[in-house]
């Protein structure tokens, strides 16, 4: 069966510090991968998605970036965090099921920028 | 722009009773997929049920079923025999069916469901 991992689970960082969040998927090959952010009391916002190694598409321009160095690894980064980067970050994967992609989510990372 | 609207920020149901959560959406497409996700206090998003727009038959997963009204662009979730573990945020989402949907998953703002013992 497929599983998705995210770490760290919780992170507290000062403004201006770098960020690296990692997501890995097991039990599947060539998944589509996604990064979402959920601000407090709000819905999910798609940040990045990837359909393959080195292929990253950005949905929202900001000071975050994403990379996919391996087939089942997806990394979210920032060189300098802003207060507005605080939130809950969710990674998701999908493989074409039938005629569409059903997305399955990881446990998330709670990021607090102080 | 496509939108997904959940008009009920909060709902409450008595244990063992039935509750219906509403969702409407805006789209010009004829072929797409709809989802309901559950987010418990742990905050992990869990897929509850999905519906293909080209299917007239409403999807069902155990105690969870949907009422899909394509013409009205409505996609409600019915939870039967509600259990304490059903308490969570519920998100309605829509995606587009084409070669490589590539992240076109649009979420509503969610409905917080409380279950009273």
Boltz contact constraints between the chains, C-beta under 6 A:
constraints:
  - contact:
      token1: [A, 34]
      token2: [B, 103]
      max_distance: 6.0
  - contact:
      token1: [A, 43]
      token2: [B, 107]
      max_distance: 6.0
  - contact:
      token1: [A, 43]
      token2: [B, 109]
      max_distance: 6.0
  - contact:
      token1: [A, 43]
      token2: [B, 110]
      max_distance: 6.0
  - contact:
      token1: [A, 44]
      token2: [B, 107]
      max_distance: 6.0
  - contact:
      token1: [A, 46]
      token2: [B, 103]
      max_distance: 6.0
  - contact:
      token1: [A, 49]
      token2: [B, 102]
      max_distance: 6.0
  - contact:
      token1: [A, 49]
      token2: [B, 103]
      max_distance: 6.0
  - contact:
      token1: [A, 88]
      token2: [B, 43]
      max_distance: 6.0
  - contact:
      token1: [A, 99]
      token2: [B, 97]
      max_distance: 6.0
  - contact:
      token1: [A, 100]
      token2: [B, 33]
      max_distance: 6.0
  - contact:
      token1: [A, 100]
      token2: [B, 97]
      max_distance: 6.0
  - contact:
      token1: [A, 100]
      token2: [B, 101]
      max_distance: 6.0
  - contact:
      token1: [A, 101]
      token2: [B, 101]
      max_distance: 6.0
  - contact:
      token1: [A, 103]
      token2: [B, 105]
      max_distance: 6.0
  - contact:
      token1: [A, 105]
      token2: [B, 45]
      max_distance: 6.0
  - contact:
      token1: [A, 107]
      token2: [B, 44]
      max_distance: 6.0
  - contact:
      token1: [A, 108]
      token2: [B, 43]
      max_distance: 6.0
